[in-house]
Amino acid sequence: MASKIVVTGLGWSTPFGCDLDQAFDALFNGKTATFRTQNINLDGLYCQVSAQIPRNEAIFPFEKWQKELPGNKASMFTIFGLEAAERALLDAKLIDQEGGYVDQNLKIGVVVGSGIGGLEDHFNTSQVILEKGANRVSAFYVPAALINLLPGHIAIRHKIKGPNQSQVAACSTGAIAIADGARMIVEGRCDIMVVGAGEASIGRLGIAGFCALRALASGYNDNPQQASRPFDKKRSGFVMGEGAGILILESEESAKRRGAKIYCEYLGAGLSNDAYHMTSPCADGAGAIAAISDALYWSKKTPNQVQYINAHATSTGLGDAAEMSAIKFIFGDCIEKNSFAVSSIKGAIGHMLGAAGSVEAVATILSLHKQKLLPTINLEEPDEFAYHNDKLINLVPNNGIEASLDCVMSTSFGFGGHNVALVFGRY
């Protein structure tokens, strides 16, 4: 069994690009990637705003992946995940600049999921059936749309022959995948795990579905950069994003043996379920309290030792309020002592659904590594629940700040009542 688990590689696909430093700097400097949705027919839908990865080679290497997986052999969520995974493996020096296979002597596994998977594949294929007939459906439709084909493709591409599984837990998917991968190392099944999630649901079907739930931001079609507003009174719903986040978790022994760079220590995870409602959280934050408390227990940390939470905070009223109730319940003393901060990057890159937890874990780890707090942008008038005993919680409004960080947390909550909290510490 591993004595410690460390993070030795990071990769992501974001609307700001795939370079770790470049995308982090954009987040730190308060830039936004929420714009009017491009190249998708959203006629009749009230939300016209999203945080797309621009179909621009300077931002994401679409041509590379079209050559690697031509003929619609992989869904876009898989493409985003493959790019993030390749970058994480390269960052961890498990592959070289040419990509290729991992060392077959290493015990490596994969736990990578998606909240929805190939949603646009389902939509486009239904259109083919309606317009051309059922016998014109692509033979690649089913394997391209399957969520487990993302970890499958990662394994095939890099010859990773260890345990391989996908995780599906709505907007908690990426975070639960990280926790599951860590458990593989703790149990001694693997020394190294590729973990995280990818998502690409920005399309007519995805936007229509969340519009029907009245969950997406309204009233900002002409001012899209201000549409995502975590913890702000002017919020009107979330902005859908897309992308992927992948981490390389490794036993300390393996990392030292390889001479790997170590970003931080993975300290533990807490998981719970609201057991309350399909889409709404418990108003008092009971499920989130349970997950955060569980994470503190397994990481052997007290609330006073956690200095920062990268919050799930989607910019929905019920969700933001429930999460803040939980944070105040557990970290009230820290708030009073001015030793604690909370922020959400969803104001900048929207809500990536299943990929949100792993993308935000990457951001949280980089915050710890760089000793910088990422801001909550579009925060003009904080909600009443952002106060604790008349004291405004430090939500890092609009501008990133330098900080001294030793222990940080990332939270994720999903439809179905899934709650996850991840804790990372300086190594």
Secondary structure, 3 states (H helix, E strand, C coil): CCCCEEEEEEEEEECCECCHHHHHHHHHCCCCCCEECCCCCCCCCCCCEEECCCCCCCCCCHHHHHHHCCCCCCCHHHHHHHHHHHHHHHHCCCCECCECCCCCCCCEEEEEECCCCCHHHHHHHHHHHHHHCHHHCCCCHHHHHCCCHHHHHHHHHHCCCCCEECCCCHHHHHHHHHHHHHHHHHCCCCCEEEEEEEECCCCHHHHHHHHHCCCECCCCCCCHHHCCCCCECCCCCECEECEEEEEEEEEHHHHHHHCCCCCEEEEEEEEEECCCCCCCCCCCCHHHHHHHHHHHHHHCCCHHHCCEEECCCCCCHHHHHHHHHHHHHHHHHHHHCCCCEEECCHHHHCECHHHHHHHHHHHHHHHHHHCEECCECCCCCECHHHEECCEECCCCECCCEECCCCEEEEEEEECCCEEEEEEEECC
